Structure formats: structure tokens, C-alpha cells
Amino acid sequence: MKLGNAILLLFAAVLLVFSARALSRIERLNDKIDALEARLKAPPPRLAAVPLPPAPEEAVSPPPSTSTSPAPPAAKTPAPSVEAPTFVIGERSGRASKKSRPMSVDQIGVELTPEQKRAIEAVLEARRREQLQIDGDAAFRHRELERRYDAQIRSWLDAEQRRRFDESRTPPRPDGPLTGQAQDYIRKDPAPYDLEVEWGGEWWPARTKDVRGELTLIHYVGHGEEWHEWVGPERVRHRR
């Protein structure tokens, strides 16, 4: 009887030992599972931002644009009323941004009373002036953009590379007398003018209408207000 009890006690002790070990392993496994879940729920680490080179302090003049502007119509040929384009300066490629000419009252397509005609003319004039302001804002921002990024490019170049870079960005400025048609326009519009504006390799008489930074809003002598445009200093000179 005593031997049987001893065997039972020994068996119970062994069972307790194995149970304790199993519980310990289960606890360690639960701890690993909890750690893995916490790692999965944690946000990913943030990468450190790579610093950009500082902007150069050197002030760089904006390279002149080679864009074209509207060519004044020929002296003996009246400007077309529908298809004539207007342009916005700022394209370095030499091709100006072409926009359709603002609508005129004649293009409404319906018969109008005098009162309607006056009211619509006022609306179209307000639209033309607002569009001209938008063109000026765009040209101004375009030049500021070129100035900032050209300055950053030049900061990475040595002296000789800068010289060659500046030459490539500065096309030769044409020179010469006023166009042969200038006197015809001046006779049509004899009020004093102060500027000569280059277009297509020729110089045309013009008047200053407004100035914004280095941009000038000009009026071509002998032409309507629909030909007003903003031009940069590379296309303007004082009257000779």
C-alpha cells in the first residue's frame, strides 16, 4: 500500500514539473506574440530629409526673352477684324503664346439696339483690360521664375561656364532704324511717342502705357488698343 502511494506521489510530482515547464513556454510564446503585434502596429520610421544646396545670394539679372509680340498691320492693309492674333511675351523658345483676339460687337451675331451695343462694348472693353492685366501678371511671374532658377544653375558653374551660359541665354539684340512704314503710322497718330519697340527684327514707334518692374505696357503708334502688350527691356529702346 505504501509503495503504491509513493508511486502515485512520484507520478504527480513529474506531472507538475512538466506542467510548469509547459506553462513557462506558453508565457514566453505569448510575450513574443505581443511584441510582434506591437511592432506591426507601430508607425513606420520617418526618413530624414536630404538638405538641398542653399540658394545663391548672388543677384542675377533675368536673361532677356526672345519671344515675339504682335506684328503691327501693314500701313496700307487694315487690320483684320476676326483672325488677327494677340501675343504674350515670355517664351524663351522664340515662339510667343498665341491667343485669339477678343470678341467685338460685330461678332455677336444678332441685331442690337444702340443701348445694347453700348453696354456690350463696355463689357468687352472691361474684359480686354482684365485680360491685359492677367498677361502682365503672367509675364512678371515668368521672369521671376527664370531669375531664380538661372541663379541656382549659375551657382554650380565656374567662371568660364557662367560666361558661356550667360551668352547662350542672351541672344544678340537687333539694331537699326525705324521700320519704313513708321512715318505712315505717325501721320495717322501724330501725338508724341517716347519708345521704339522691336518686333520681327524691325523697330516700331510706341508709347509707354504702364510699367511693372522691368516690363513695359506699350501702345503701338497708329494702332488700336487691341495691340497693347507687355514687353521686356531687351525689346525696348528710347526714341532716337
C-alpha positions in Angstrom: 0.0 0.0 0.0 2.8 2.3 0.9 4.6 1.6 -2.3 1.6 2.4 -4.4 1.2 5.7 -2.6 4.8 6.6 -3.3 4.5 5.8 -7.0 1.4 8.0 -7.2 3.2 10.9 -5.4 6.2 10.5 -7.8 3.9 10.5 -10.8 2.1 13.6 -9.6 5.4 15.4 -9.0 6.7 14.6 -12.5 3.4 15.8 -13.9 3.6 19.1 -12.0 7.2 19.7 -13.3 6.1 19.1 -16.9 3.1 21.3 -16.4 5.2 24.1 -15.0 7.6 23.9 -18.0 4.7 23.9 -20.5 3.2 27.0 -18.8 6.5 28.8 -18.9 6.9 28.1 -22.6 3.3 29.2 -23.3 4.0 32.5 -21.4 7.2 33.2 -23.4 5.3 32.4 -26.6 2.6 34.9 -25.6 5.2 37.5 -24.9 6.7 37.1 -28.4 3.3 37.3 -30.0 2.5 40.5 -28.0 5.9 42.0 -29.1 5.3 41.1 -32.7 1.8 42.7 -32.7 3.1 45.9 -31.1 5.8 46.1 -33.8 3.3 45.7 -36.6 1.0 48.4 -35.1 3.8 50.9 -34.6 4.1 53.6 -37.4 7.0 53.2 -39.8 10.2 55.2 -39.1 10.4 58.6 -40.8 13.3 59.0 -43.2 15.5 62.0 -42.6 15.0 64.8 -45.2 18.0 65.3 -47.5 19.0 69.0 -47.4 19.1 70.9 -50.7 22.0 73.2 -51.5 21.3 76.7 -50.3 20.1 79.2 -52.9 22.9 81.5 -54.0 22.9 85.1 -52.7 24.2 86.5 -55.9 21.7 88.6 -57.7 21.3 87.6 -61.3 19.6 89.7 -63.9 16.9 87.8 -65.8 18.1 86.8 -69.2 16.2 88.5 -71.9 13.4 86.7 -73.6 13.4 86.0 -77.3 9.7 85.9 -77.6 7.8 87.7 -80.3 4.8 90.0 -80.0 2.0 91.0 -82.4 3.3 92.5 -85.6 1.6 95.8 -86.4 -0.5 95.5 -89.5 0.9 96.8 -92.8 0.4 100.5 -93.5 -2.0 100.1 -96.4 -3.8 97.0 -95.2 -6.4 97.4 -92.4 -6.1 95.0 -89.5 -8.4 92.0 -89.9 -11.4 92.2 -87.5 -11.6 88.5 -86.6 -8.5 86.4 -87.2 -5.8 88.9 -86.0 -3.8 87.2 -83.1 -2.5 88.8 -80.0 0.6 87.5 -78.2 2.0 87.3 -74.7 5.7 87.7 -74.1 7.8 85.2 -72.1 8.5 82.2 -74.3 12.3 81.7 -74.4 12.0 79.4 -77.5 11.1 82.4 -79.6 7.5 81.4 -80.2 5.0 83.6 -78.5 1.8 82.4 -76.9 -0.9 82.9 -79.4 -4.3 83.9 -78.2 -7.5 84.7 -80.1 -8.4 88.3 -80.5 -11.1 89.5 -78.1 -14.6 89.3 -79.4 -16.0 92.5 -81.0 -19.6 93.7 -81.1 -19.8 92.9 -84.7 -19.2 89.2 -83.8 -22.3 88.9 -81.5 -24.3 87.6 -84.4 -27.6 89.3 -83.6 -29.1 92.6 -84.3 -28.6 95.0 -81.4 -30.2 98.2 -80.3 -27.9 101.3 -79.7 -28.3 100.8 -75.9 -27.4 97.1 -76.1 -24.4 97.9 -78.3 -23.0 100.5 -75.9 -23.5 98.1 -73.0 -21.8 95.2 -74.7 -18.9 97.4 -75.9 -18.3 98.4 -72.2 -18.3 94.7 -71.2 -15.9 93.8 -73.9 -13.6 96.7 -73.0 -13.6 95.6 -69.4 -12.7 92.1 -70.5 -9.9 93.3 -72.7 -8.4 95.3 -69.8 -8.6 92.5 -67.4 -7.0 90.1 -69.9 -4.2 92.6 -70.4 -3.6 92.7 -66.6 -3.5 88.8 -66.5 -1.0 88.8 -69.3 1.2 91.3 -67.3 1.0 89.2 -64.2 2.0 86.1 -66.1 4.9 87.8 -67.8 6.1 89.2 -64.5 6.0 85.8 -62.8 7.7 84.1 -65.7 10.7 86.5 -65.4 10.9 86.0 -61.7 10.9 82.2 -62.2 13.7 82.4 -64.8 15.7 84.7 -62.5 15.6 82.3 -59.5 16.3 79.1 -61.4 19.1 80.6 -63.6 20.7 81.8 -60.4 20.7 78.3 -59.0 22.1 76.9 -62.2 24.9 79.5 -62.2 25.8 78.6 -58.6 27.1 75.2 -59.8 29.2 76.6 -62.7 32.8 78.0 -62.7 33.6 81.4 -64.1 34.1 80.3 -67.7 31.0 78.1 -67.6 29.0 81.0 -66.3 30.2 83.3 -69.1 29.2 80.7 -71.8 25.9 80.1 -70.0 25.1 83.8 -70.0 25.9 84.1 -73.6 23.6 81.2 -74.5 20.8 82.8 -72.6 21.3 86.3 -74.1 20.6 86.5 -77.8 22.0 89.4 -79.7 19.8 92.4 -79.7 18.9 93.7 -83.2 19.6 97.3 -84.1 18.6 99.6 -86.9 16.3 102.5 -87.8 12.5 102.5 -87.5 10.6 100.4 -89.9 9.9 102.0 -93.3 6.2 102.1 -92.5 6.7 104.1 -89.3 6.0 107.5 -90.9 2.6 106.3 -92.2 1.6 105.4 -88.7 3.0 108.6 -87.2 0.9 110.6 -89.7 -2.2 108.7 -88.6 -1.3 109.2 -84.9 0.9 112.3 -84.6 0.8 112.6 -80.8 4.3 112.4 -79.2 5.8 109.0 -78.5 8.7 108.0 -76.3 9.7 104.5 -77.2 10.7 102.3 -80.1 9.8 98.6 -79.8 11.4 95.7 -81.7 9.3 93.2 -83.5 10.5 90.8 -86.2 13.9 92.5 -86.4 12.4 95.9 -87.0 11.7 98.8 -84.7 8.2 100.4 -84.3 7.2 103.7 -82.7 5.3 103.2 -79.4 4.2 104.9 -76.2 4.5 103.9 -72.6 1.2 103.0 -71.0 2.3 101.4 -67.8 5.4 100.0 -66.1 5.7 97.0 -63.8 9.2 96.1 -62.7 11.3 95.8 -65.9 8.2 95.2 -68.0 6.5 98.0 -70.0 3.0 98.1 -71.3 3.2 99.7 -74.7 0.9 101.1 -77.3 2.0 100.9 -81.0 1.6 104.3 -82.7 -1.2 104.3 -85.3 -2.8 101.1 -84.0 -5.8 100.2 -81.8 -5.7 99.3 -78.1 -6.1 95.6 -79.0 -2.4 95.6 -80.0 -1.2 96.7 -76.5 1.3 94.3 -75.0 3.8 93.9 -72.2 7.5 93.8 -73.4 10.8 93.3 -71.7 13.8 95.7 -71.8 15.5 93.7 -74.5 12.8 94.8 -76.9 12.5 98.4 -75.9 14.7 101.5 -76.5 14.2 105.2 -76.1 13.1 107.2 -79.1 16.0 108.1 -81.3 
